[in-house]
Structures are given as structure tokens and as C-alpha cells.
Amino acid sequence: MGHGGNVIQELTTDHREVDALFTKLASLPAGDEQRRELADELTMELIRHAVAEEMYLYPAVRRYVDGGDDLADKEIEDHSEVERMLKDLEGCRPGEAQFDALINRLQSTVTAHVADEENRLFPLLAESCSPQALDELGEKIRSAKKTAPTRPHPAAPDTPPANKLLAPGTGMVDRLRDMLTGRGRG
């Protein structure tokens, strides 16, 4: 979280970190309790990343990219699907069949979403935005991830202005819950 560079570099680095978490999860035996800790870490990373994209990346895509509304709507729908899976995953324990099924579905959905962003959306954004605008978006993304929620909230708004108003408060409550429960320190 918070790597530096323009928006595309920042988000691509996030994507590689999520890939690494999926790899770590897959390397552990089905009932290993460390899988729960990794699933929580994965959830935290995916939620912060998605909230930041919804606050700043997708509005920029709508503004600068031809056909950006349709692109942004598709990406936000992908996020909603992932968030519903993450909410279901919260109640699962490693070793349960549903835990592994959700991790597998989640990985497949996230991998397809990442490929779409990196192969289609990012090149279109790079073509239509100045390097300065991309750098500014990178800063906004990094800032948003610092205050973003860390838990899935499928019913929360995912478009401005409501998401920009509610995400920091929700994020503060989530981080407090994480601190009290020890979630994310594994």
C-alpha cells in the first residue's frame, strides 16, 4: 500500500501484491489457520484498492477516456462481485469447502479484472491523460488507500460523491475493529 509513481504504476504494484497473496494462500494446506490470516490480509488489500479506484481512477476514466462510462461501470460491477465474495469469505474457516471454493472463485474473478485493467483500461488512460495528471491520480490513490475501509461493505456507495464522503469514516471504524481484534497483523 503506497508505493509511489503514477496511478498506473501504483495500481499495478497493488495487483502484483494481491497475486503474491493468492500464491501464499495456495501454498498452505487446506486447514492451516494461517490461511485465515492471509484471507484477511487479501481482503484488506482488495477493499482499500477497490475503494481508491472507485474514488479516483474510475471518475478519471469517465472524464478522459472515450467510452469511459461503460468501462468504469463494468469495473465497478466487478468490484461489487468481489466484495460480495469477500463478505461471504469473512464467515468461513480454513478447511471448509466453501472457504476454498470462494478463494478459487475470488482468484479467478480478480485475475480477469486485473487483466482487463492492465491490458485495456490502463493503456487507454495513459493515451488520454498527461503524465502530470497520471502522477496526481497516483497521489490521490495513495492518499485514499490510507483512509479506506478494510472490510467488505457491499451495500456502501461505490461512486462519487457518496463514496468519497463515507469511505474515510467507514475506514476509521474498520481500522479500529482491526486493531481491537488483531486482524491484519498476521
N, C-alpha and C positions, 0 to 999 in steps of 0.2 A: 504494500500500500504506500503510495507516494514515492515514485521512482525518479521523476524528473523527465524532461523532454516535452515534446509536443503531445497533443491529445492522442495521436495515433501510436506513438512510442509508449506512452503511459498505459494505454488500454491493452496494447499487445503484450507488454510485460505482465500485466494482470492475467491475461489469457494463459501465458506460459506457467504462471504460478498455480493457476487452477488445474492445468494439465498435470503438473507435478503432484498436486494433492490427490487427484484421481489415481495416479500411478502408485503413490504411497498406500492409498486405500486398497488397491488391488493386490498389493504385495503382502498384505496381512491375512492370516486365516480368518474364516467367516465369523467365528465367535469372539475374536480378540476385542477387548474393551477399548483398545487404542483406536479402533475403527470409529467408535462413537465420538472421540475427541477430534479425529480428523474430519468426520462428517460435520461437526460443529464448526471447525475452522473453515471448511469448504463453504458452509452456509454463510458464515460471516463475510468471507471474501466475495462470494457471489452477490449477496444483498448489497453490500457497500458499492460494488462495481455497478450493479444494475441501477441503483438509485442515482449515482453520479451520472451515468449515461442518460437516464431519463430527465435529469435536471438540466444538463448542458449539451450533451452530444446530439440527442435527437432534435431538440429545438434548432440547433445549428444546421442539421441535415435538412430540416423543413425549410429553413431560411435560404440556404445556399445551393442545395443540390436539386437539379431538375427531377421532378417526381419524388421529391423528398418526403412529402406527406405519406405516400404509400410505403416507402422504405421504413420510415420511422414507426408507422403503425404496425408493420409486420414485426419489427424488432421488439416493440413494446409488448406485443402479443406473445412473442417467445419468452420474454421476461415473466409475464403473468403465468405461463405454463410452468416455468422453472420454479417460481415462487410457490405455486400450489404443491409441487412435488416436495420442495423443501419443508413446507408446513407439515405434510404427511410424514416426512422423514424424522421430524422432531420427536414423534411419539414412538419411534421404532428403536429396538435394541439390536446390536450386532448379533448375528446368529439366527435372527428371524428371517424367514424367507422374504418378507416384504421389504426389509432393510436392503438386502442385496438387489432385489428387483428394482427398487427405487433408485439406488445408486447407479445401476446399469442404465435405466431409462434416463436419469439425470445426465449421465455422462454422454449418452447418445444425443440428447437434445442440446446440451451445452456445446458439444463438439460441432454440431451442424450450425448453431447460432454463431459461434466464433468463426467458422469458415466463411459464412455469409458476410459477416462484418469485415473480416480481413481481406477477402477476395473481391467484394463488391462495394460495400459501403465506404470503407476507408479510402480506396483509390478515388472514388467519386468525390469524397470530401476534400482530399488532397488536391484534386484538379480545380475545385471551385473556391477554395479558401486560400488566403495569403498565408505565408509561413508565420507571420505575426499573429494572425487570427488563430492558427493551429496551436501556437505557443500559449496564447491567452486561454484557449479552451483547456489545454493541459493543466494550467494553474487552477482553473475553476474546478476541474475534475478532482485534482489532488485535494483541494480545499473541501469539496463536497464529501469525499470519502472519509475525512476526519470526523465529520459530524453525522454521517449517515447511520440509519438503523443497522443492526447486526443480526436481526431476526426477521423471518418472513412475516409480512403483514399483507396477505393477498387482497384485502378489502381497501387498503390505503390507496389514495390517488397516485397515478403514475404519470401525470402530465402537469406542466406549469399552469397556473401559479400555485395550485393547492399543494403539489408535492414539495415545492420549494419552501412553503410556509410550514408544513407539518413534519417533514423529514428530520430537521435538527432536533425537535422536541422528542420525537419518537426515538431517534438515535440516542439521546441522552438517557432516556428510560431504559433502552436496551443495554447500553453500556453499564448502567448501574446494576441491572439484573445480572449481567455477565460477571461483574466484579463480585457480587454477593454469592453467586453460585460457583465461581471459579471457572466458568465456561470460557474457552478460548486460550487458556493458559497451558494446555497440554502439550 
